[in-house]
């Protein structure tokens, strides 16, 4: 039976096929040249994490397959500004529509509202999506190993780096980490959420963190809600964290970002 991830990847291929009928990759590459230079996503994380502090990637996500509608009618610019005031290092913006309610218009609007480096978080199945991301001002893209064979993951990563962007390589098990380490990106994420069944467990990072060598930058993703979650994950060596759904649901978003940033 198809998993949630299988269904997403199937329609993502359909979306890319439709996109290619409307616009070529070269068109996006030409548009990318008109964008300001990337803001340095990985560099910003390292500036904070290398001092021992918590570098937070705070996420704008309208809905999810597991939670449904998270914050109907939310203004993404307001939320992003709250994240920035709270001390976020970077932002992640879901641009997948059917499952997460996102779009590139939200992304572009947020980029004009904040000065933080921004990750386009989507399910990348073709390099045209990388070019499209940079054409909309993205500073980084997500490469999900469970969505990619080795050849595609390399193509996506190299396409991002060639445009001056960073690539966050997302993994969920030991095999995916081994594959990710063959790619020319320092950023290796461990997603605590199993995308096939949409179940989250912080023990995933605890189990796998030692597989990431010291010359790579470990990002723990998903399932982080409270300062004690940060404190727990810091014991694995993590200093970079991607946090989404829990922040979207909070009325005290700005203050909670500050509390997470200060957690020890």
N, C-alpha and C positions, 0 to 999 in steps of 0.2 A: 504494500500500500504506500502511495507517495507520502513523504513527510512534508511538514510545513515548508522546509527549505526547498524541497523538490518543486513544490508549487510556485514558490517565489522565483526560482531560477527559470522555470518554464515561461512564465509571463515576462520575465526580464529579457529573454531572448526575443520575444515578440515585440517588446518595446524598442529594443535596439534595431530590429529590422525596420520598424516604422520610422525611427529616427533617421536611419540611413536613407530612407526614401525622401526625406525632407531636407537633409543637410549632410554634407560630406565631412569627414574628419579634417580635411584640409581647411574647410570653411571655419571650423572651430579653432583650428590652429592659428588661422589668420586673426580671428577675434581675440584669441589669447594674447596676441602681441600688443593689443591696445590696453590690456589690463596693467595696473601697477604691479611691481615685482612681488613675488610671494613674501609673506611676512615671517617666514622661518618657524614652522610648526615644531619640528624636532628640536631646533635650537632653543626655542622658548621653554620647552619642557625640561631640557637639560640645564638651563640656567637656574631653574628652581630645584630640580631633583638632585643635582650634583652638590647642592649646599645642604642636603639632608632634609629639605622641606617637602611638602606634598604638592606635586604638580597635578592640578585637576583639569581634566578635559570634560567640560560640562555640556550636556546635550540638549538640543531642542528636538522633541519628539511628540507629535500630536496624538498618535495612537500606536498600538502594537497588537500583534496577533494574540498575545497572552492577556493583555490588560484591556483591550478595546479602546474606546475613546478616553484619553487621559485628561485633556483640558480643552474642551470645546470652546471655540471662539478666541483662543489665546492669541495675543499679539506677539509674534516671535521677536520683534525688536525690543519690546519691553523686557521679555524674559532674558534675552541675551545681555541687555544692559544691566540687569540684576546680577547675572553671573559675573560680569566684568567688575562691577562694584564690589562684589563679594570676594574677589581675588582669584577668579579662575585663571589658569594659565592659557588655555585654548578653548575653543568651542568645537563641538561636533553637531552637524545638522543633518538629520535624516532627510533625504530627498526622494526616497521611494514613496510612491503614491498609494497603490492599492493596499498595502499591508501596514504602512506607517503614517499615511496622511501627509507626507511631505512633498516638496517640490523645489525646483531651483529658483523660483520667484522668492520663496521664503529665504533661501540662501543669499540671494543678491540683496534683499532688503536688510538682512542682518549685517551683511558686510559693510553697508553704509552707516550702520548704527554703532558699531564697536570697532576697536583697534586691535582686537585679539586675532591671532592666527586661527584659521578655520579649516576643519576637516569636512570634506563631502563624504557622508556615510551613506553608502548605497551598495547594491550587489553588482559588482563589476564583472561583466562577462565579455567585454570588448574594449579595445583601446580608444574607441570613439568616445566612450564615457569619460575617460581621463581627459581628453582634449576638451570635451564639453564642460568638465569641471573647471579647468583653468580658464576657459572662456567666460565663466561666471565668477571668477576671482578666487577659486579655491586655492588654499595653500598646501593641502594634503588630500590624499584619497585613501580609502580602505581597500585592502586586498585580502579577501577572505579565502583561506586555503581550502576550506570545505566546499567552496564554490568553484575552485580552479584546479586544473591540472598544472603540472610544473611549468609547462611551456607558456600557458596563459598567465600564470602568476608572474613569471619573468617578464613577459611582454608588458603587463600592466605596470609593474614596478619600474621598468626601464623607461616607459612612456612618461610616468610621473617625474622621475628624476631628470629626464631630458628637458622638461618644462620648468625646472627649478622647484618643483614641489617635493614634498616628502610622501612616503608611503608607509602607512601603518599596516603591518602584516599580521592578520588575525589568525590565531590557532585555538584549538580546543583539546588536542591530545598530543601524545609524545611523537607520533608519526608526523603530524602537521608541523610541530616545532622543528623536527629534523629537516623537513622540506623547506621551511621558512628560512632556516639558517643558510641555505644555499643562495638566497636572494640578496641583492646588493642594497639592503636597507637596514639601518641599525634598530628600527622600531619594531619590536615583536610584542604583539598583544596576546594575552591569554584570556579568552572569553569565558567567563564563568557560566554563561548561558549556553546550553546545548541547543543550537538552532534547529535541530531536527525534531525535538520534542518540546522546545521552549521551556526547559526546566533550568533553574539557576542554582548553583552551589559554589560558595566561596572556596570550598575545599579543592576545587579544580586548580585554582592558582597555587594553593599550598602544596598540592601534589606535584605540580609541573614546574614550578619556578626554578628549581635547581638545574633544569635542563637548558636554561638560557644562560649562555656564557657572559662573563663580565664585560666583554667588548660590545654587547648589545644592550639596548635600552628596553627594559621590561615594562609593559603597561598592563595592569590588571583591569579588566573590563567587566562591567555588569554586576548587578546584585549588591551594590554598595549603597547603603542607606544612611547609616549613622556613624559618628566618629569612632565608635568601637569597632566597626567594620574596617575602617582605615587602620586603626591600631593593630588589629588582627593581621591584616595583609602586610603591614610594614615589617612584621616578623619574617616574612618571606624575602625581604629585601626590596619590595616594591616601593617606589616613590612617585610613580606615575599612575594615575587612576582615571578611568573613563566612567562617568556617572550620568545616568539619564533619567529613567522613569521616576525614581524616588524624588529627585529634585523637581521634576515637572509637577508633581502632586502637592508640593508644599506651599503654603501661603507665605511663609517666612523664608523664601528662597534665598535672598541675598545673605541673610544672617546665617543660614545653614551652610551655604558655601564657605563662609568664613570659618565656621566651626569645623567643617571637614578639612579645610586647609590647615588648621592649627592642630589637628588630632595627632597624638603621639602614641 
